[in-house]
Each structure stands twice: as structure tokens, then as C-alpha cells.
Amino acid sequence: MSRKPQICLLAAFVLLFVSGCDRGSQPDMVGRPAPQFTVQDADRTVSLHDHRGKIVVLNFWATWCPPCVEEMPSLVAMQAKMRDKVTVLAVSTDQDKSAYDRFLIDHKVALLTVRDPEFKSSRLYGSFRYPETYVIDGNGTLKRKFIGPVEWTKPEIIDYLNKL
């Protein structure tokens, strides 16, 4: 008996499974107004609408997420490089405030951060796997979605943000 039909069936199943799991980087929200939110934690209150007129890189992350930890230094470096034009808003979904506070200190996170353990803001965007990042232009329009860690200091990313 030939294994070719079994291999073809397995390949078709894998392709179907992989394509069904891809949430894509062009969600229905791209091109539409970004959902507005206000998050208050013990340290600050942050409202997305307060950053209108600037490009916002909205990053949903958590301290327990290895890809988020990997990505954070490049977000910090990009923010330092583009602070006059871009605001990085890093929304942590951490439940543990002490782990969040310790992470910010240990990793020298020089970004606007807020902790949203109730997932109020990330739910508005349909985000539940981290990191997920949304680029919002100065008019409040969602321009792009990134799934997974990004090297934010790559020339093509900097060029993209500069052109917005």
C-alpha cells in the first residue's frame, strides 16, 4: 500500500490547520478608528485619546511572556529614537503587581506603561496572545497590527513609522 495518499492527506490537514490558526496582521479593524480606552492602575491613569496627534504604538504584553521580554528592549530603543513623533503605550496584562513593578525596574523600561489585569483594553482589540502591537496614526486610525515580537529598531520599521 502506498503512503503517498496518507502523506497528501496529512499535508492537507496541516495546511488547513495552520491557515485556520493564522489571525493575520490585517484584522477587520485596520483602517478604522482605534477603540478608545482608559486604564487606571495603582500608579497612573492612561487614556488612548490623550495621545491623539501622535503616532501610538500600542503594545499588549506580560512579564511572564518570553517573546514580550525579548521584544521590550527594541520598543524602548525605538521610543528613545522617535520620542518626538511616536508614543509607545505598553499595556501589561500581568495579574501580579510586584512582578510587573520589578520587571520595569530590572529591565529599565522607559516607556509609558500601565497594568490592565482585567484585560479591559486588550479585549477591545481582540488580543489574547502576547505580544500584540497596534500602530495608530495621529488621527486615531488603526494602521497596522503586529503579532509576536518585532525588532522595532529595524530600518524598515523606523521608515514605516516616519512615513505615517
Buried (B, 14 or more C-beta within 10 A) or exposed (E): EEEEEEEEEEEEEEEEEEEEEEEEEEBEBBEEEBBEBEBEBEEEEBBBEBBBEBBBBBBBBBBBBEBBBBBBBBBBBBBEBBEEEBBBBBBBBBEBBEBBBEBBEEEEBBBBBBBBBEEBBBEBBEBEEBBBBBBBBEEBBBBBBBBBBBBBBEEEBBEBBEEB
